[in-house]
Amino acid sequence: MWDHADHTGSSKYRVKVTAGTEYDPDTHQPVPVNGNQTLRIENKHATVSLCVRIQNFTGYPDNSPSTSPYFSHPLHTNDQYSISYSIIFKHPVNGDDLLFGNDFDRPIRHRLPPGFNAALRFVKWTLDPAMDGDAYADKPYLFSPALATWNQFRIGEKIRKSDEVPTLHDTVVQEGAEGDGAEVRRYYGIPDTVENRRHHFQNEDARKNFVFEEGRMYLADFGNPYLVFNDFSLRLPVFTLHAIRYVDEKNHDLRYVLKDRKTGQVYLVVLFTLVLLGTEDEPSHKEEITKRTHESQKANDEHDGKLGQFDWQPQTSTSDID
């Protein structure tokens, strides 16, 4: 259970995780956190395979694994969560336009804890210099260019119509490339290491020069040791912010979004919803996520974990890299 650190200490929360290609949670699928299942999320713009892992997970549904083998990998022994996905765009996307981060539907400035500005400065200066946003706006946002903020970025090969949509639940995405994706990295002069690649794409010209190709697979992983879902705290090296104290009935979602800066097109939304236990809504949240997760797992088992073929193929382009 999640302690809500109010004056009484009596309230408790649990988290549910859903995902889709729109902001509306009614269009989302339940995410099997730490599970042996990959979600396929698709619209006319992209095909996404998604996995979410959370260390010490205590959320819905009740039988969710509390951890994942992912956290035993040498790259991730200190991480607290991971949003890992592959994406195949169905049209070109400029590297400077693809953003990843958080946004909110309503103001949160009156709920921000003391020290938030200092925390934000610390994150920007030391962890993510390309981050931009306004947490005090009527519709707050904190976004970074995806190429500069992803913890791991891997370039894959062009897909064909008959190819299977990839599964990731047994995969740890690592910086690098697969097949002719290595040629793409060389063509764009992308450094081999995570640190150098992120630094490289802090430069706007480098981002504008990069194009996510139609029909090529890209893999990304985002997570860190700082956001602890077990008590909803942000634990930075200089101090800890217990965000759970500032949750209320209107501010109880944390939303990660992958979207286009210019068009506003959304490609992926991963929504972490805090459900207050003991309320009238809590049983319906639990019943819904349990039922839909069971249905999803049943379908997954019937298809032996496979996500099906793409049934879509990119057009041959003279701009393709040989």
Contacts in CASP RR format, 6 or more apart in sequence:
PFRMAT RR
TARGET T0000
AUTHOR 0000-0000-0000
METHOD contacts of the structure
MODEL  1
MWDHADHTGSSKYRVKVTAGTEYDPDTHQPVPVNGNQTLRIENKHATVSL
CVRIQNFTGYPDNSPSTSPYFSHPLHTNDQYSISYSIIFKHPVNGDDLLF
GNDFDRPIRHRLPPGFNAALRFVKWTLDPAMDGDAYADKPYLFSPALATW
NQFRIGEKIRKSDEVPTLHDTVVQEGAEGDGAEVRRYYGIPDTVENRRHH
FQNEDARKNFVFEEGRMYLADFGNPYLVFNDFSLRLPVFTLHAIRYVDEK
NHDLRYVLKDRKTGQVYLVVLFTLVLLGTEDEPSHKEEITKRTHESQKAN
DEHDGKLGQFDWQPQTSTSDID
1 12 0 8 1.000
1 13 0 8 1.000
1 14 0 8 1.000
1 58 0 8 1.000
1 277 0 8 1.000
2 12 0 8 1.000
2 13 0 8 1.000
2 14 0 8 1.000
2 15 0 8 1.000
2 58 0 8 1.000
2 230 0 8 1.000
2 231 0 8 1.000
2 232 0 8 1.000
2 244 0 8 1.000
2 274 0 8 1.000
3 9 0 8 1.000
3 11 0 8 1.000
3 12 0 8 1.000
3 231 0 8 1.000
3 244 0 8 1.000
4 11 0 8 1.000
4 12 0 8 1.000
4 13 0 8 1.000
4 244 0 8 1.000
4 245 0 8 1.000
4 247 0 8 1.000
4 276 0 8 1.000
5 242 0 8 1.000
5 244 0 8 1.000
5 245 0 8 1.000
6 245 0 8 1.000
11 276 0 8 1.000
11 277 0 8 1.000
12 276 0 8 1.000
12 277 0 8 1.000
13 232 0 8 1.000
13 244 0 8 1.000
13 247 0 8 1.000
13 252 0 8 1.000
13 274 0 8 1.000
13 275 0 8 1.000
13 276 0 8 1.000
13 277 0 8 1.000
14 58 0 8 1.000
14 59 0 8 1.000
14 60 0 8 1.000
14 274 0 8 1.000
14 275 0 8 1.000
14 277 0 8 1.000
15 57 0 8 1.000
15 58 0 8 1.000
15 59 0 8 1.000
15 60 0 8 1.000
15 229 0 8 1.000
15 272 0 8 1.000
15 273 0 8 1.000
15 274 0 8 1.000
15 275 0 8 1.000
16 30 0 8 1.000
16 59 0 8 1.000
16 60 0 8 1.000
16 272 0 8 1.000
16 273 0 8 1.000
16 275 0 8 1.000
16 285 0 8 1.000
16 289 0 8 1.000
17 30 0 8 1.000
17 31 0 8 1.000
17 33 0 8 1.000
17 52 0 8 1.000
17 54 0 8 1.000
17 270 0 8 1.000
17 271 0 8 1.000
17 272 0 8 1.000
17 273 0 8 1.000
18 25 0 8 1.000
18 28 0 8 1.000
18 29 0 8 1.000
18 30 0 8 1.000
18 31 0 8 1.000
18 270 0 8 1.000
18 271 0 8 1.000
18 273 0 8 1.000
18 289 0 8 1.000
19 28 0 8 1.000
19 29 0 8 1.000
19 31 0 8 1.000
19 39 0 8 1.000
19 41 0 8 1.000
19 50 0 8 1.000
19 52 0 8 1.000
19 268 0 8 1.000
19 269 0 8 1.000
19 270 0 8 1.000
19 271 0 8 1.000
20 27 0 8 1.000
20 28 0 8 1.000
20 29 0 8 1.000
20 41 0 8 1.000
20 268 0 8 1.000
20 269 0 8 1.000
20 270 0 8 1.000
21 27 0 8 1.000
21 41 0 8 1.000
21 42 0 8 1.000
21 43 0 8 1.000
21 45 0 8 1.000
21 46 0 8 1.000
21 48 0 8 1.000
21 266 0 8 1.000
21 267 0 8 1.000
21 268 0 8 1.000
21 269 0 8 1.000
22 28 0 8 1.000
22 266 0 8 1.000
22 269 0 8 1.000
23 105 0 8 1.000
23 255 0 8 1.000
23 257 0 8 1.000
23 266 0 8 1.000
23 269 0 8 1.000
25 271 0 8 1.000
25 273 0 8 1.000
28 269 0 8 1.000
28 271 0 8 1.000
29 39 0 8 1.000
29 41 0 8 1.000
29 292 0 8 1.000
29 296 0 8 1.000
30 61 0 8 1.000
30 289 0 8 1.000
30 292 0 8 1.000
30 293 0 8 1.000
30 296 0 8 1.000
31 39 0 8 1.000
31 50 0 8 1.000
31 52 0 8 1.000
31 270 0 8 1.000
32 39 0 8 1.000
32 64 0 8 1.000
32 293 0 8 1.000
32 296 0 8 1.000
32 297 0 8 1.000
33 52 0 8 1.000
33 53 0 8 1.000
33 54 0 8 1.000
33 57 0 8 1.000
33 59 0 8 1.000
33 64 0 8 1.000
33 65 0 8 1.000
34 53 0 8 1.000
34 54 0 8 1.000
34 57 0 8 1.000
34 64 0 8 1.000
34 65 0 8 1.000
34 66 0 8 1.000
34 67 0 8 1.000
34 68 0 8 1.000
35 51 0 8 1.000
35 64 0 8 1.000
35 65 0 8 1.000
35 68 0 8 1.000
35 169 0 8 1.000
36 169 0 8 1.000
36 170 0 8 1.000
37 169 0 8 1.000
37 296 0 8 1.000
37 297 0 8 1.000
37 300 0 8 1.000
37 305 0 8 1.000
38 49 0 8 1.000
38 50 0 8 1.000
38 51 0 8 1.000
38 166 0 8 1.000
38 167 0 8 1.000
38 168 0 8 1.000
38 169 0 8 1.000
38 305 0 8 1.000
38 307 0 8 1.000
39 48 0 8 1.000
39 49 0 8 1.000
39 50 0 8 1.000
39 51 0 8 1.000
39 296 0 8 1.000
40 47 0 8 1.000
40 48 0 8 1.000
40 49 0 8 1.000
40 165 0 8 1.000
40 307 0 8 1.000
40 308 0 8 1.000
41 47 0 8 1.000
41 48 0 8 1.000
41 49 0 8 1.000
41 50 0 8 1.000
41 268 0 8 1.000
42 48 0 8 1.000
43 267 0 8 1.000
44 90 0 8 1.000
45 89 0 8 1.000
45 90 0 8 1.000
45 91 0 8 1.000
45 265 0 8 1.000
45 267 0 8 1.000
46 87 0 8 1.000
46 88 0 8 1.000
46 89 0 8 1.000
46 90 0 8 1.000
46 267 0 8 1.000
46 268 0 8 1.000
47 87 0 8 1.000
47 88 0 8 1.000
47 90 0 8 1.000
47 165 0 8 1.000
47 310 0 8 1.000
47 312 0 8 1.000
48 85 0 8 1.000
48 86 0 8 1.000
48 87 0 8 1.000
48 88 0 8 1.000
48 267 0 8 1.000
48 268 0 8 1.000
49 85 0 8 1.000
49 86 0 8 1.000
49 165 0 8 1.000
49 166 0 8 1.000
49 167 0 8 1.000
49 168 0 8 1.000
49 307 0 8 1.000
50 83 0 8 1.000
50 84 0 8 1.000
50 85 0 8 1.000
50 168 0 8 1.000
50 268 0 8 1.000
50 270 0 8 1.000
51 82 0 8 1.000
51 84 0 8 1.000
51 85 0 8 1.000
51 168 0 8 1.000
51 169 0 8 1.000
51 171 0 8 1.000
52 81 0 8 1.000
52 82 0 8 1.000
52 83 0 8 1.000
52 84 0 8 1.000
52 270 0 8 1.000
53 67 0 8 1.000
53 68 0 8 1.000
53 70 0 8 1.000
53 71 0 8 1.000
53 81 0 8 1.000
53 82 0 8 1.000
53 84 0 8 1.000
54 80 0 8 1.000
54 81 0 8 1.000
54 82 0 8 1.000
54 229 0 8 1.000
55 67 0 8 1.000
55 68 0 8 1.000
55 71 0 8 1.000
55 79 0 8 1.000
55 80 0 8 1.000
55 81 0 8 1.000
55 229 0 8 1.000
55 230 0 8 1.000
56 66 0 8 1.000
56 67 0 8 1.000
56 229 0 8 1.000
56 230 0 8 1.000
57 64 0 8 1.000
57 65 0 8 1.000
57 66 0 8 1.000
57 67 0 8 1.000
57 229 0 8 1.000
57 230 0 8 1.000
58 66 0 8 1.000
58 230 0 8 1.000
60 275 0 8 1.000
60 285 0 8 1.000
60 286 0 8 1.000
60 289 0 8 1.000
60 290 0 8 1.000
60 293 0 8 1.000
61 286 0 8 1.000
61 289 0 8 1.000
61 290 0 8 1.000
61 293 0 8 1.000
61 294 0 8 1.000
62 286 0 8 1.000
62 290 0 8 1.000
70 76 0 8 1.000
70 82 0 8 1.000
70 84 0 8 1.000
70 172 0 8 1.000
71 77 0 8 1.000
71 79 0 8 1.000
73 172 0 8 1.000
75 152 0 8 1.000
75 172 0 8 1.000
75 174 0 8 1.000
76 82 0 8 1.000
76 172 0 8 1.000
78 225 0 8 1.000
79 223 0 8 1.000
79 224 0 8 1.000
79 225 0 8 1.000
80 223 0 8 1.000
80 224 0 8 1.000
80 225 0 8 1.000
80 226 0 8 1.000
80 227 0 8 1.000
80 228 0 8 1.000
80 229 0 8 1.000
81 223 0 8 1.000
81 224 0 8 1.000
81 227 0 8 1.000
81 229 0 8 1.000
82 221 0 8 1.000
82 222 0 8 1.000
82 223 0 8 1.000
83 221 0 8 1.000
83 222 0 8 1.000
83 223 0 8 1.000
83 256 0 8 1.000
83 270 0 8 1.000
84 168 0 8 1.000
84 171 0 8 1.000
84 172 0 8 1.000
84 173 0 8 1.000
84 219 0 8 1.000
84 220 0 8 1.000
84 221 0 8 1.000
84 222 0 8 1.000
85 168 0 8 1.000
85 219 0 8 1.000
85 220 0 8 1.000
85 268 0 8 1.000
86 166 0 8 1.000
86 168 0 8 1.000
86 217 0 8 1.000
86 218 0 8 1.000
86 219 0 8 1.000
86 220 0 8 1.000
87 217 0 8 1.000
87 218 0 8 1.000
87 219 0 8 1.000
87 220 0 8 1.000
87 258 0 8 1.000
87 267 0 8 1.000
87 268 0 8 1.000
88 159 0 8 1.000
88 215 0 8 1.000
88 216 0 8 1.000
88 217 0 8 1.000
88 218 0 8 1.000
88 310 0 8 1.000
89 212 0 8 1.000
89 213 0 8 1.000
89 214 0 8 1.000
89 215 0 8 1.000
89 216 0 8 1.000
89 218 0 8 1.000
89 267 0 8 1.000
90 214 0 8 1.000
90 215 0 8 1.000
90 312 0 8 1.000
90 314 0 8 1.000
91 214 0 8 1.000
92 211 0 8 1.000
92 212 0 8 1.000
92 213 0 8 1.000
92 214 0 8 1.000
93 211 0 8 1.000
93 212 0 8 1.000
93 260 0 8 1.000
94 207 0 8 1.000
94 208 0 8 1.000
94 210 0 8 1.000
94 211 0 8 1.000
94 212 0 8 1.000
94 262 0 8 1.000
95 145 0 8 1.000
95 146 0 8 1.000
95 147 0 8 1.000
95 207 0 8 1.000
95 208 0 8 1.000
95 210 0 8 1.000
95 211 0 8 1.000
95 212 0 8 1.000
96 145 0 8 1.000
96 204 0 8 1.000
96 207 0 8 1.000
96 208 0 8 1.000
96 210 0 8 1.000
96 261 0 8 1.000
97 260 0 8 1.000
97 261 0 8 1.000
97 262 0 8 1.000
97 263 0 8 1.000
98 145 0 8 1.000
98 146 0 8 1.000
98 147 0 8 1.000
98 212 0 8 1.000
98 258 0 8 1.000
98 259 0 8 1.000
98 260 0 8 1.000
98 261 0 8 1.000
99 143 0 8 1.000
99 144 0 8 1.000
99 145 0 8 1.000
99 146 0 8 1.000
99 257 0 8 1.000
99 258 0 8 1.000
99 259 0 8 1.000
99 260 0 8 1.000
99 261 0 8 1.000
100 143 0 8 1.000
100 144 0 8 1.000
100 145 0 8 1.000
100 146 0 8 1.000
100 149 0 8 1.000
100 150 0 8 1.000
100 222 0 8 1.000
100 256 0 8 1.000
100 257 0 8 1.000
100 258 0 8 1.000
101 141 0 8 1.000
101 142 0 8 1.000
101 143 0 8 1.000
101 144 0 8 1.000
101 149 0 8 1.000
101 256 0 8 1.000
101 257 0 8 1.000
101 258 0 8 1.000
102 141 0 8 1.000
102 142 0 8 1.000
102 143 0 8 1.000
102 254 0 8 1.000
102 255 0 8 1.000
102 256 0 8 1.000
102 257 0 8 1.000
103 139 0 8 1.000
103 140 0 8 1.000
103 141 0 8 1.000
103 142 0 8 1.000
103 143 0 8 1.000
103 255 0 8 1.000
103 257 0 8 1.000
104 139 0 8 1.000
104 140 0 8 1.000
104 141 0 8 1.000
104 251 0 8 1.000
104 253 0 8 1.000
104 255 0 8 1.000
105 139 0 8 1.000
106 138 0 8 1.000
106 139 0 8 1.000
106 250 0 8 1.000
106 251 0 8 1.000
107 136 0 8 1.000
107 137 0 8 1.000
107 138 0 8 1.000
107 139 0 8 1.000
107 140 0 8 1.000
108 135 0 8 1.000
108 140 0 8 1.000
108 251 0 8 1.000
109 135 0 8 1.000
109 136 0 8 1.000
109 137 0 8 1.000
109 140 0 8 1.000
111 246 0 8 1.000
111 247 0 8 1.000
111 248 0 8 1.000
111 251 0 8 1.000
112 135 0 8 1.000
112 136 0 8 1.000
112 246 0 8 1.000
113 241 0 8 1.000
113 242 0 8 1.000
113 243 0 8 1.000
113 245 0 8 1.000
113 246 0 8 1.000
115 239 0 8 1.000
115 241 0 8 1.000
116 135 0 8 1.000
116 241 0 8 1.000
118 238 0 8 1.000
118 239 0 8 1.000
119 234 0 8 1.000
119 236 0 8 1.000
119 239 0 8 1.000
119 241 0 8 1.000
120 135 0 8 1.000
120 142 0 8 1.000
122 236 0 8 1.000
122 237 0 8 1.000
122 238 0 8 1.000
123 131 0 8 1.000
123 236 0 8 1.000
124 131 0 8 1.000
127 224 0 8 1.000
128 144 0 8 1.000
128 148 0 8 1.000
128 149 0 8 1.000
129 148 0 8 1.000
129 202 0 8 1.000
130 144 0 8 1.000
130 145 0 8 1.000
130 148 0 8 1.000
130 149 0 8 1.000
130 201 0 8 1.000
130 202 0 8 1.000
131 142 0 8 1.000
131 143 0 8 1.000
131 144 0 8 1.000
131 149 0 8 1.000
132 142 0 8 1.000
132 143 0 8 1.000
132 144 0 8 1.000
133 140 0 8 1.000
133 141 0 8 1.000
133 142 0 8 1.000
133 143 0 8 1.000
134 140 0 8 1.000
134 141 0 8 1.000
135 142 0 8 1.000
143 257 0 8 1.000
143 261 0 8 1.000
145 201 0 8 1.000
145 202 0 8 1.000
145 207 0 8 1.000
146 220 0 8 1.000
146 258 0 8 1.000
147 153 0 8 1.000
147 197 0 8 1.000
147 201 0 8 1.000
147 207 0 8 1.000
147 210 0 8 1.000
148 198 0 8 1.000
148 201 0 8 1.000
148 202 0 8 1.000
148 207 0 8 1.000
149 198 0 8 1.000
149 222 0 8 1.000
150 198 0 8 1.000
150 220 0 8 1.000
150 221 0 8 1.000
150 222 0 8 1.000
151 194 0 8 1.000
151 221 0 8 1.000
151 222 0 8 1.000
151 223 0 8 1.000
151 224 0 8 1.000
152 173 0 8 1.000
152 174 0 8 1.000
152 175 0 8 1.000
152 194 0 8 1.000
152 219 0 8 1.000
152 220 0 8 1.000
152 221 0 8 1.000
153 175 0 8 1.000
153 176 0 8 1.000
153 194 0 8 1.000
153 197 0 8 1.000
153 218 0 8 1.000
153 219 0 8 1.000
153 220 0 8 1.000
154 173 0 8 1.000
154 174 0 8 1.000
154 175 0 8 1.000
154 176 0 8 1.000
154 177 0 8 1.000
154 178 0 8 1.000
154 218 0 8 1.000
154 219 0 8 1.000
154 220 0 8 1.000
155 176 0 8 1.000
155 177 0 8 1.000
155 178 0 8 1.000
155 181 0 8 1.000
155 182 0 8 1.000
155 184 0 8 1.000
155 185 0 8 1.000
155 190 0 8 1.000
155 216 0 8 1.000
155 217 0 8 1.000
155 218 0 8 1.000
155 219 0 8 1.000
156 177 0 8 1.000
156 178 0 8 1.000
156 179 0 8 1.000
156 180 0 8 1.000
156 181 0 8 1.000
156 184 0 8 1.000
156 216 0 8 1.000
156 217 0 8 1.000
156 218 0 8 1.000
156 219 0 8 1.000
157 178 0 8 1.000
157 179 0 8 1.000
157 180 0 8 1.000
157 181 0 8 1.000
157 216 0 8 1.000
157 217 0 8 1.000
158 180 0 8 1.000
158 213 0 8 1.000
158 215 0 8 1.000
158 216 0 8 1.000
158 217 0 8 1.000
158 314 0 8 1.000
158 320 0 8 1.000
159 215 0 8 1.000
159 216 0 8 1.000
159 217 0 8 1.000
159 310 0 8 1.000
159 313 0 8 1.000
159 314 0 8 1.000
160 310 0 8 1.000
160 313 0 8 1.000
161 309 0 8 1.000
161 310 0 8 1.000
161 311 0 8 1.000
161 312 0 8 1.000
161 313 0 8 1.000
162 309 0 8 1.000
162 310 0 8 1.000
163 309 0 8 1.000
163 310 0 8 1.000
164 306 0 8 1.000
164 307 0 8 1.000
164 308 0 8 1.000
164 309 0 8 1.000
164 310 0 8 1.000
165 307 0 8 1.000
165 308 0 8 1.000
165 309 0 8 1.000
165 310 0 8 1.000
166 217 0 8 1.000
166 307 0 8 1.000
167 305 0 8 1.000
167 306 0 8 1.000
167 307 0 8 1.000
168 219 0 8 1.000
172 221 0 8 1.000
173 219 0 8 1.000
173 220 0 8 1.000
173 221 0 8 1.000
175 192 0 8 1.000
175 193 0 8 1.000
175 194 0 8 1.000
175 197 0 8 1.000
176 182 0 8 1.000
176 185 0 8 1.000
176 192 0 8 1.000
177 184 0 8 1.000
177 185 0 8 1.000
178 217 0 8 1.000
180 321 0 8 1.000
181 216 0 8 1.000
183 321 0 8 1.000
183 322 0 8 1.000
184 213 0 8 1.000
184 216 0 8 1.000
184 321 0 8 1.000
185 192 0 8 1.000
187 321 0 8 1.000
188 209 0 8 1.000
188 210 0 8 1.000
189 200 0 8 1.000
190 197 0 8 1.000
190 200 0 8 1.000
190 210 0 8 1.000
191 197 0 8 1.000
191 199 0 8 1.000
191 200 0 8 1.000
200 206 0 8 1.000
201 207 0 8 1.000
201 210 0 8 1.000
212 218 0 8 1.000
213 314 0 8 1.000
213 320 0 8 1.000
213 321 0 8 1.000
214 314 0 8 1.000
214 315 0 8 1.000
214 317 0 8 1.000
215 313 0 8 1.000
215 314 0 8 1.000
216 314 0 8 1.000
222 256 0 8 1.000
225 235 0 8 1.000
226 234 0 8 1.000
226 235 0 8 1.000
226 236 0 8 1.000
227 233 0 8 1.000
227 234 0 8 1.000
227 235 0 8 1.000
228 234 0 8 1.000
228 235 0 8 1.000
229 272 0 8 1.000
231 242 0 8 1.000
231 244 0 8 1.000
232 242 0 8 1.000
232 243 0 8 1.000
232 244 0 8 1.000
232 247 0 8 1.000
232 274 0 8 1.000
233 240 0 8 1.000
233 241 0 8 1.000
233 242 0 8 1.000
233 243 0 8 1.000
233 244 0 8 1.000
234 240 0 8 1.000
234 241 0 8 1.000
234 243 0 8 1.000
244 274 0 8 1.000
247 274 0 8 1.000
249 276 0 8 1.000
252 273 0 8 1.000
252 274 0 8 1.000
252 275 0 8 1.000
252 276 0 8 1.000
253 271 0 8 1.000
253 272 0 8 1.000
253 273 0 8 1.000
253 274 0 8 1.000
254 271 0 8 1.000
254 272 0 8 1.000
255 269 0 8 1.000
255 270 0 8 1.000
255 271 0 8 1.000
255 272 0 8 1.000
256 268 0 8 1.000
256 269 0 8 1.000
256 270 0 8 1.000
256 271 0 8 1.000
256 272 0 8 1.000
257 266 0 8 1.000
257 268 0 8 1.000
257 269 0 8 1.000
258 266 0 8 1.000
258 267 0 8 1.000
258 268 0 8 1.000
258 269 0 8 1.000
259 265 0 8 1.000
259 266 0 8 1.000
259 267 0 8 1.000
260 266 0 8 1.000
260 267 0 8 1.000
273 285 0 8 1.000
275 281 0 8 1.000
275 282 0 8 1.000
275 285 0 8 1.000
275 286 0 8 1.000
276 282 0 8 1.000
END
